[in-house]
Amino acid sequence: MKRLREWAQRLKAEIVALWFCARHPRTPLAAKLLAFAVVAYAFSPIDLIPDFVPVLGYLDDVILVPIGIFLTLKLIPKDVLEECRAQAARWLEEKQPQPRSYVAAAVIVALWLIALWLIWLWLEPYFVRWLN
């Protein structure tokens, strides 16, 4: 359990470091875009797959976020990454409030609404036949 907690703390530190990398002027554009996407999703108060969905609910937190972090870190220059990791460590030591991405939350809500609308369009003919 201790190793899992340490892994989660390292993951959080890397996400905060990516948050600083996404704003760093020497970060390449592709890395910035990917970092913004990963950080926005990780800090979003709403998950793409809600945690109450068995197995799949935690899949995004355990697999997708770490893969996104790994891929983004490969695109960032080492000196920029070291600088941002130090900045993230200071941020976490000062116990600053965790950033929230309400834009990502809005995008996720919009995706769910679009998915529900498409499902309704697909099922509507069956409901009409069933009611008649």
C-alpha positions as a Markdown table, in Angstrom:
| # | Residue | x | y | z |
|---|---|---|---|---|
| 1 | Met | 0.0 | 0.0 | 0.0 |
| 2 | Lys | 2.9 | 2.3 | 0.8 |
| 3 | Arg | 4.3 | 1.8 | -2.8 |
| 4 | Leu | 1.0 | 2.6 | -4.3 |
| 5 | Arg | 0.7 | 5.8 | -2.2 |
| 6 | Glu | 4.3 | 6.9 | -3.3 |
| 7 | Trp | 3.4 | 6.1 | -6.9 |
| 8 | Ala | 0.3 | 8.3 | -6.7 |
| 9 | Gln | 2.3 | 11.2 | -5.1 |
| 10 | Arg | 4.9 | 10.9 | -7.9 |
| 11 | Leu | 2.1 | 10.9 | -10.5 |
| 12 | Lys | 0.6 | 14.1 | -8.9 |
| 13 | Ala | 4.0 | 15.8 | -8.9 |
| 14 | Glu | 4.5 | 14.9 | -12.6 |
| 15 | Ile | 1.1 | 16.3 | -13.5 |
| 16 | Val | 1.9 | 19.6 | -11.7 |
| 17 | Ala | 5.3 | 19.6 | -13.4 |
| 18 | Leu | 3.5 | 19.2 | -16.8 |
| 19 | Trp | 1.2 | 22.0 | -15.8 |
| 20 | Phe | 4.3 | 24.3 | -15.5 |
| 21 | Cys | 5.8 | 22.8 | -18.7 |
| 22 | Ala | 2.7 | 23.6 | -20.7 |
| 23 | Arg | 3.2 | 27.3 | -19.8 |
| 24 | His | 7.0 | 27.3 | -20.2 |
| 25 | Pro | 8.2 | 29.3 | -23.3 |
| 26 | Arg | 10.8 | 26.7 | -24.3 |
| 27 | Thr | 8.4 | 23.8 | -24.4 |
| 28 | Pro | 7.8 | 22.7 | -28.0 |
| 29 | Leu | 4.3 | 23.3 | -29.4 |
| 30 | Ala | 3.4 | 19.6 | -29.7 |
| 31 | Ala | 4.5 | 19.0 | -26.1 |
| 32 | Lys | 2.5 | 22.0 | -24.9 |
| 33 | Leu | -0.7 | 20.8 | -26.6 |
| 34 | Leu | -0.3 | 17.3 | -25.3 |
| 35 | Ala | 0.6 | 18.6 | -21.8 |
| 36 | Phe | -2.4 | 20.9 | -21.7 |
| 37 | Ala | -4.7 | 18.0 | -22.7 |
| 38 | Val | -3.2 | 15.6 | -20.1 |
| 39 | Val | -3.2 | 18.2 | -17.3 |
| 40 | Ala | -6.7 | 19.4 | -18.2 |
| 41 | Tyr | -8.0 | 15.8 | -18.0 |
| 42 | Ala | -6.1 | 15.0 | -14.9 |
| 43 | Phe | -7.2 | 18.1 | -13.0 |
| 44 | Ser | -10.8 | 17.9 | -14.3 |
| 45 | Pro | -13.3 | 17.4 | -11.6 |
| 46 | Ile | -15.3 | 15.1 | -13.9 |
| 47 | Asp | -13.9 | 11.9 | -15.4 |
| 48 | Leu | -14.6 | 10.8 | -18.9 |
| 49 | Ile | -15.6 | 7.4 | -17.5 |
| 50 | Pro | -17.1 | 7.9 | -14.0 |
| 51 | Asp | -15.4 | 6.0 | -11.2 |
| 52 | Phe | -18.6 | 4.2 | -10.2 |
| 53 | Val | -18.5 | 2.2 | -13.5 |
| 54 | Pro | -16.9 | -1.1 | -12.5 |
| 55 | Val | -13.4 | -1.6 | -13.8 |
| 56 | Leu | -13.6 | 1.0 | -16.5 |
| 57 | Gly | -14.1 | 3.8 | -14.1 |
| 58 | Tyr | -10.6 | 3.6 | -12.8 |
| 59 | Leu | -9.1 | 2.6 | -16.1 |
| 60 | Asp | -8.6 | 6.2 | -17.2 |
| 61 | Asp | -6.9 | 7.1 | -13.9 |
| 62 | Val | -4.6 | 4.1 | -13.8 |
| 63 | Ile | -3.8 | 3.7 | -17.5 |
| 64 | Leu | -4.7 | 6.7 | -19.6 |
| 65 | Val | -3.3 | 9.5 | -17.4 |
| 66 | Pro | 0.1 | 7.7 | -16.8 |
| 67 | Ile | 0.5 | 7.0 | -20.5 |
| 68 | Gly | -0.3 | 10.6 | -21.4 |
| 69 | Ile | 2.2 | 11.8 | -18.9 |
| 70 | Phe | 4.9 | 9.4 | -20.2 |
| 71 | Leu | 4.3 | 10.4 | -23.8 |
| 72 | Thr | 4.4 | 14.1 | -22.9 |
| 73 | Leu | 7.5 | 13.9 | -20.9 |
| 74 | Lys | 9.3 | 12.4 | -23.9 |
| 75 | Leu | 8.6 | 15.5 | -25.9 |
| 76 | Ile | 9.9 | 18.1 | -23.4 |
| 77 | Pro | 13.5 | 19.1 | -23.3 |
| 78 | Lys | 15.4 | 17.8 | -20.2 |
| 79 | Asp | 16.4 | 21.2 | -18.9 |
| 80 | Val | 12.9 | 22.5 | -19.1 |
| 81 | Leu | 11.5 | 19.4 | -17.4 |
| 82 | Glu | 14.1 | 19.7 | -14.6 |
| 83 | Glu | 13.2 | 23.4 | -14.1 |
| 84 | Cys | 9.5 | 22.6 | -14.1 |
| 85 | Arg | 9.9 | 19.7 | -11.7 |
| 86 | Ala | 11.7 | 21.9 | -9.2 |
| 87 | Gln | 8.9 | 24.5 | -9.6 |
| 88 | Ala | 6.3 | 21.8 | -9.0 |
| 89 | Ala | 8.1 | 20.5 | -5.9 |
| 90 | Arg | 8.1 | 24.0 | -4.5 |
| 91 | Trp | 4.4 | 24.3 | -5.4 |
| 92 | Leu | 3.5 | 21.1 | -3.6 |
| 93 | Glu | 5.7 | 21.9 | -0.6 |
| 94 | Glu | 3.8 | 25.2 | -0.1 |
| 95 | Lys | 0.6 | 23.2 | -0.3 |
| 96 | Gln | -0.9 | 25.4 | -2.9 |
| 97 | Pro | -4.5 | 24.5 | -3.9 |
| 98 | Gln | -4.6 | 21.9 | -6.7 |
| 99 | Pro | -5.5 | 23.5 | -10.0 |
| 100 | Arg | -8.8 | 22.6 | -11.5 |
| 101 | Ser | -9.7 | 22.5 | -15.1 |
| 102 | Tyr | -13.3 | 23.5 | -15.5 |
| 103 | Val | -12.8 | 23.8 | -19.3 |
| 104 | Ala | -11.9 | 20.1 | -19.5 |
| 105 | Ala | -14.9 | 19.3 | -17.2 |
| 106 | Ala | -17.2 | 21.3 | -19.6 |
| 107 | Val | -15.7 | 19.4 | -22.6 |
| 108 | Ile | -16.3 | 16.0 | -20.9 |
| 109 | Val | -19.9 | 17.0 | -20.0 |
| 110 | Ala | -20.4 | 18.1 | -23.7 |
| 111 | Leu | -19.0 | 14.8 | -24.9 |
| 112 | Trp | -21.4 | 12.9 | -22.6 |
| 113 | Leu | -24.4 | 15.0 | -23.8 |
| 114 | Ile | -23.4 | 14.4 | -27.5 |
| 115 | Ala | -23.1 | 10.6 | -26.8 |
| 116 | Leu | -26.5 | 10.5 | -25.1 |
| 117 | Trp | -28.0 | 12.5 | -28.0 |
| 118 | Leu | -26.5 | 10.1 | -30.5 |
| 119 | Ile | -27.8 | 7.1 | -28.5 |
| 120 | Trp | -31.2 | 8.7 | -28.4 |
| 121 | Leu | -31.2 | 9.2 | -32.2 |
| 122 | Trp | -30.2 | 5.6 | -32.7 |
| 123 | Leu | -32.9 | 4.2 | -30.3 |
| 124 | Glu | -35.7 | 6.6 | -31.1 |
| 125 | Pro | -37.1 | 4.5 | -34.0 |
| 126 | Tyr | -37.3 | 1.5 | -31.6 |
| 127 | Phe | -39.2 | 3.5 | -29.0 |
| 128 | Val | -41.6 | 4.9 | -31.6 |
| 129 | Arg | -42.4 | 1.3 | -32.8 |
| 130 | Trp | -42.7 | 0.0 | -29.3 |
| 131 | Leu | -45.1 | 2.7 | -28.3 |
| 132 | Asn | -47.3 | 2.3 | -31.3 |
